Amino acid sequence: MDVKDEDRSEESRKNHIKYYESLTKTISDIRDEEKLETNPVIKNHLEKRIEAMEKDKLRIKEMFPDITDD
């Protein structure tokens, strides 16, 4: 399996910041939806989606440690 080098250019940084911010917003929206949900299967699905997005945020944070949650 080929491993691709991470692009740490300024353009990549800007794109990752936008994506990071969109993930933060999406996670917040899903948490709001999760509070209203009563079906345990759907709640579990929403939590798994949040976990996956949090992992992606962590990956971005490792690439660009100066990114902050504002």
C-alpha positions in Angstrom: 0.0 0.0 0.0 1.3 3.4 -0.9 1.5 6.0 1.8 0.9 9.5 0.6 2.9 12.4 2.1 0.8 14.9 4.0 0.5 18.2 2.2 1.5 20.9 4.8 1.5 23.8 2.4 -0.2 27.1 3.2 -3.0 26.3 0.8 -3.5 22.9 2.4 -3.5 24.5 5.8 -6.2 27.0 4.8 -8.4 24.2 3.3 -7.9 22.1 6.4 -8.9 25.0 8.7 -12.1 25.4 6.7 -12.8 21.7 6.9 -12.0 21.6 10.7 -14.4 24.5 11.3 -17.1 22.7 9.2 -16.5 19.5 11.3 -16.9 21.5 14.5 -20.2 23.0 13.3 -21.5 19.6 12.0 -20.6 17.9 15.3 -22.5 20.6 17.2 -25.5 20.1 14.9 -25.5 16.4 15.4 -25.2 16.8 19.2 -28.3 18.9 19.1 -30.1 16.3 17.0 -28.9 13.6 19.3 -30.5 15.4 22.3 -33.9 15.2 20.6 -33.6 11.7 19.4 -35.3 8.9 21.4 -34.5 5.9 19.2 -31.4 4.2 20.7 -30.3 2.8 17.3 -30.3 6.3 15.8 -28.6 7.8 18.9 -25.9 5.2 18.5 -25.5 6.0 14.8 -25.2 9.7 15.6 -22.6 9.0 18.2 -20.5 6.9 15.8 -20.6 9.8 13.3 -19.4 12.2 15.9 -16.6 9.8 16.9 -15.4 9.6 13.3 -15.5 13.4 12.9 -13.6 13.8 16.1 -10.9 11.5 14.8 -10.6 13.5 11.7 -10.3 16.7 13.7 -7.5 15.1 15.7 -5.7 14.2 12.5 -5.9 17.8 11.3 -4.8 19.1 14.7 -1.7 16.8 14.5 -0.9 18.1 11.1 -1.4 21.8 12.1 -1.1 22.1 15.9 -1.8 25.9 15.8 -5.4 25.3 14.8 -7.7 26.2 17.7 -11.3 25.7 18.5 -12.8 29.2 18.4 
